[in-house]
């Protein structure tokens, strides 16, 4: 097992350095800390953009050490890149490392993505992130005491919105079948389905079934027209 | 053919060049665009100068005195060159001055056009120009020239004073990657002056590293050992106003980690850039500039005070950031090179 871990550590470091963005993102560092001084995540988490750059310069052990919760603490606001006197981009390094974590289906990626499975399902089947029927007290407690009211007679309320495409509750607006077909093709060809499969096989199956049904219905409809 | 030397710029370098030419018996004309001689130290009323913390007035006065009433030396203030033609040995220079335009001939030209402070508004992190109690070292020199240090917003004596080094220097984000060389020492001196005026003040210097180079290291030691100035490694990320004070956010990268502490007055060590006069004269004389915009010598090892254009000599902070004592030495050096140049041509 230690061999596997060493190999993974080494491979991740090599993947990072082979990324075409890496050498624009990591140039040099004098430990001035101006990035951390700006960093909003640093105020709430054990995370500092200066450490991200220092870890890259220190080598594979340090980079591997960031692959757990560390890289997910960044808010991806890129303030660090805006102020760095060397023109480093610590947030950009985090983006590369997150991509690596997702591609490899690492535990931290799975854990972080889990709460988003509902959103992911929505995005990949409808192309919207949040639909009216998702807005329920359990999931949006921060939206306040009006949430239960919003859910009463939801379909009727939605119909009151004058824009015809909004008369739907399971997506933010009515998405045409042709659009869903295109979306499915893009997700498939770009390898997004593969990434979901690696990180959440159960979710991937649900999405695949749903999309297949919709696409089949769409194709049948098209065939009928001809 | 002309035997005279035109000196452009009446700061420390130009004054030293003019005085040296008068000493050598070489005819010269000194042209200064400001109404008074003394250059940037005079214009911004510098307080105390590195290395020995002597008042700027005390060091500038003898330099100015040495060019007054000298035989063969004309001094023109409020004047600047507007056109140059001809070549080495016989430059034709058009000058615009308070008495109107005039044309004169010069065998050689010494360019001592100096520097300008970096405009700290270009580094938007610190709110210079927005918050009155964020000042730069140029403002601070003027403030320290007064008997008591008061902060601009309400005239109160600041109890917590912070200095931020490398503002406008060593920073790709503002476009200046060079070290301005003087600011570390200047800030140590200013911090000492703050403590001298108000010993109960708490004074911090935020640094990336301290470049009180060469013999100036003692300033950095003295600031700590004799005046209790505190040094924090970390470049401040942001300054925001809060309850009549300045909230300063940053990371102490050595020891204490993140900080967010109130200050009464923040001083930005705005670096040095080629002055407006330097840029104009470079265009007039077709002088080469190095990548940061300063004037480039013909050969920095063997001809450090000569331009690639024959008959043009360079001195002072238009070549690179430097202290006034170095500028004075270069002014004298350029004068010798110009005099030798004219003599070699006369003998030809």
Interface residues (C-beta under 8 A of the other chain):
Chain A: X30 X31 X32 X33 X34 X35 X36 X37 X38 X39 X42 X43 X48 X50 X82 X83 X84 X85 X86 X87
Chain B: X125 X166 X170 X171 X172 X173 X208 X209 X233 X234 X235 X236 X237 X238 X249 X250 X251 X252 X253 X258
